[in-house]
Each structure stands twice: as C-alpha cells, then as structure tokens.
Amino acid sequence: MRIRTADMSDLKEIARVEAECFPAAEAATEEEFEKRLTFYKDHFWLMFEEEKLIAFVDGMVTNQEDLTDEMYEKAEMHDEKGDWQMIFGVNTLPSYRKHGYAGELIKRAITDAKEQGRKGLVLTCKDRLISYYARFGFKNEGVSESVHGNVVWNQMRLTFDEGLGE
C-alpha cells in the first residue's frame, strides 16, 4: 500500500470513495472536494493499492479549537499556520475495511501534524467509533454542536504533550 498527499487529479476518485463510505447527507460533494483540494491538498492522506484509491483521511488546519459545521463548507477557513489539524473524514472502501488501513492513515496524519508543530488533532465521530479513536489517543469531549448530516457527533481531541521533545 502506498500513502501520499493529494493533488487536483485525485478529485474524482476522492469524491467516488467518499460517496461509497458516507450516506449522502454526510458525504462531501465533488465541488466541495475541489475547494478543499485548492486550499489544503497537503492535508489529504491517500492510500492506494496499485493505482486504486482505497482509503483517505482529510481535514483543514485552523487556530479554532473546535470543529464546526462551517469548516466543512468553507475551505478558505484553512490556515496553514494553525494550531489544530481538523479531521473531516476517515474513508475506507467497504471491501477494504478491517485491515487497519484507516488506522495507518490516522497515524500518518498524527505524525504529520506533530512534525508541523500543531497542538493536536480534532475530529467528530458517532458513538460507535469513540473507542476506535481512543486507541490512537483521542479523548472524547462530549457531544459536538455539529448537526452535519442531521447526526449526533462526539468531538474527539488528541493533544500533543508539550515539553516532551518528541
């Protein structure tokens, strides 16, 4: 498996994978991904088997501490110098699930955020995924104000320890 960041040529495949992974009310559209790739293509981590995109993680960087619905809609809110790496989506094609691929991408996003000097990462997830993200060090901060897709989301945060020199 090969992991790399995205470029605009990945747009159609990213939108295809997202559509297979999320219900329509929660999935980003090709147009939304086009904006996201314009502003923060280096914050898309893509996994390929041969030439096929099988999984990806994406999100913007900001100084805001909490993930808001507005961030999904306004890619221009990305601030490359921001303290927090937001994670909008963790996508793995259904036929490739249960092999640890999403976990590899999450670890890569964590490593990159740490190397870029971020304070940590923030994501939202459904109740059934709280324990999954906790395995990577994310702490549940409770129900998010997000109403994205008319779903109840929990905000999870992984904060890097300052002063450990890692």
C-alpha positions as CSV (number, residue, x, y, z in Angstrom):
1,M,0.0,0.0,0.0
2,R,1.2,3.5,-0.9
3,I,0.3,6.7,1.0
4,R,0.7,10.2,-0.4
5,T,-0.9,13.6,-0.2
6,A,-3.4,14.7,-2.8
7,D,-3.5,16.8,-5.9
8,M,-6.3,18.0,-8.1
9,S,-6.0,15.0,-10.4
10,D,-7.3,12.9,-7.5
11,L,-10.6,14.8,-7.3
12,K,-13.0,12.3,-9.0
13,E,-11.6,9.3,-7.1
14,I,-11.8,11.1,-3.8
15,A,-15.4,12.0,-4.4
16,R,-16.2,8.4,-5.5
17,V,-14.7,6.9,-2.4
18,E,-16.5,9.4,-0.1
19,A,-19.8,8.6,-1.8
20,E,-19.2,4.9,-1.1
21,C,-18.3,5.5,2.6
22,F,-20.8,8.0,3.8
23,P,-24.6,8.5,3.5
24,A,-25.5,11.3,1.0
25,A,-26.5,13.7,3.8
26,E,-23.0,13.3,5.3
27,A,-20.8,13.0,2.2
28,A,-18.9,15.9,0.7
29,T,-19.6,16.6,-2.9
30,E,-17.1,16.7,-5.8
31,E,-17.5,20.5,-5.8
32,E,-16.7,20.7,-2.0
33,F,-13.6,18.5,-2.5
34,E,-12.5,20.7,-5.4
35,K,-12.5,23.7,-3.0
36,R,-10.8,21.6,-0.3
37,L,-8.0,20.5,-2.6
38,T,-7.5,24.1,-3.7
39,F,-6.9,25.2,-0.2
40,Y,-5.4,22.2,1.6
41,K,-4.4,19.3,-0.7
42,D,-1.4,18.5,1.6
43,H,-3.9,17.7,4.3
44,F,-5.4,14.8,2.4
45,W,-3.7,11.5,3.1
46,L,-4.5,9.0,0.3
47,M,-3.9,5.2,0.4
48,F,-3.6,3.3,-2.9
49,E,-3.5,-0.4,-3.8
50,E,-1.6,-0.4,-7.0
51,E,-3.3,2.6,-8.7
52,K,-6.7,2.3,-7.0
53,L,-7.6,4.8,-4.2
54,I,-8.9,2.6,-1.4
55,A,-8.9,5.0,1.6
56,F,-8.2,8.5,2.6
57,V,-8.3,11.0,5.6
58,D,-8.8,14.7,5.1
59,G,-9.2,17.9,7.0
60,M,-8.2,21.5,7.3
61,V,-5.9,23.3,9.8
62,T,-7.1,26.2,11.9
63,N,-6.5,28.1,15.2
64,Q,-10.1,27.4,16.2
65,E,-10.1,24.7,18.9
66,D,-13.4,23.1,18.0
67,L,-14.6,21.6,14.7
68,T,-17.6,23.5,13.4
69,D,-20.0,22.8,10.5
70,E,-18.9,26.0,8.9
71,M,-15.4,24.4,8.3
72,Y,-16.9,21.7,6.1
73,E,-18.5,24.4,3.9
74,K,-15.7,27.0,3.8
75,A,-12.4,25.6,2.7
76,E,-11.0,29.1,2.7
77,M,-11.0,29.0,6.5
78,H,-7.9,26.8,6.3
79,D,-4.9,28.4,8.0
80,E,-1.7,26.6,7.2
81,K,-0.1,28.1,10.3
82,G,-3.0,27.0,12.6
83,D,-2.6,25.0,15.8
84,W,-5.1,22.3,15.2
85,Q,-5.4,19.7,12.4
86,M,-9.1,19.0,11.9
87,I,-10.1,15.6,10.5
88,F,-13.3,15.8,8.4
89,G,-13.4,12.3,7.1
90,V,-11.9,8.9,7.5
91,N,-12.8,6.8,4.5
92,T,-12.1,3.2,3.5
93,L,-13.9,1.4,0.7
94,P,-16.2,-1.2,2.3
95,S,-14.3,-4.1,0.7
96,Y,-11.0,-3.0,2.2
97,R,-12.2,-2.4,5.8
98,K,-11.0,-4.4,8.8
99,H,-7.4,-4.5,7.6
100,G,-6.0,-1.5,9.5
101,Y,-5.8,0.9,6.5
102,A,-7.7,3.7,8.2
103,G,-5.5,3.3,11.2
104,E,-2.4,3.7,9.1
105,L,-3.7,6.9,7.6
106,I,-4.7,8.3,11.0
107,K,-1.2,7.5,12.4
108,R,0.2,9.3,9.3
109,A,-2.0,12.4,9.9
110,I,-0.9,12.4,13.6
111,T,2.8,12.1,12.7
112,D,2.5,14.9,10.1
113,A,0.6,17.2,12.5
114,K,3.2,16.6,15.2
115,E,6.1,17.3,12.8
116,Q,4.3,20.5,11.6
117,G,4.2,21.8,15.2
118,R,0.4,21.5,15.7
119,K,-1.1,21.4,19.2
120,G,-3.0,18.3,18.1
121,L,-5.9,16.9,16.1
122,V,-9.7,17.2,16.4
123,L,-12.4,15.1,14.8
124,T,-16.0,14.3,15.3
125,C,-17.5,10.8,15.3
126,K,-20.6,8.8,16.0
127,D,-21.0,6.9,19.4
128,R,-19.9,3.6,17.9
129,L,-16.5,5.0,16.9
130,I,-15.5,6.6,20.2
131,S,-13.5,3.6,21.4
132,Y,-11.8,3.2,17.9
133,Y,-10.4,6.8,18.0
134,A,-9.5,6.4,21.7
135,R,-7.0,3.8,20.6
136,F,-5.0,6.5,18.9
137,G,-5.0,8.8,21.9
138,F,-8.2,10.8,21.1
139,K,-10.2,11.9,24.2
140,N,-14.0,12.3,24.0
141,E,-15.0,15.8,24.8
142,G,-18.7,15.1,24.6
143,V,-21.5,15.8,22.1
144,S,-20.4,18.3,19.5
145,E,-22.5,21.3,18.4
146,S,-22.3,19.9,14.9
147,V,-25.5,19.0,13.2
148,H,-23.8,17.9,10.0
149,G,-26.0,15.3,8.2
150,N,-28.6,15.5,11.0
151,V,-26.5,13.2,13.1
152,V,-25.3,13.4,16.7
153,W,-21.5,13.8,16.7
154,N,-19.0,13.5,19.5
155,Q,-15.9,15.7,19.5
156,M,-12.6,13.9,20.0
157,R,-9.3,15.6,20.6
158,L,-5.7,14.3,20.6
159,T,-3.4,16.9,22.2
160,F,0.3,16.6,21.9
161,D,2.2,16.8,25.2
162,E,4.3,19.9,25.2
163,G,7.8,19.7,26.5
164,L,8.4,16.0,25.8
165,G,10.7,16.8,22.9
166,E,9.0,14.2,20.7
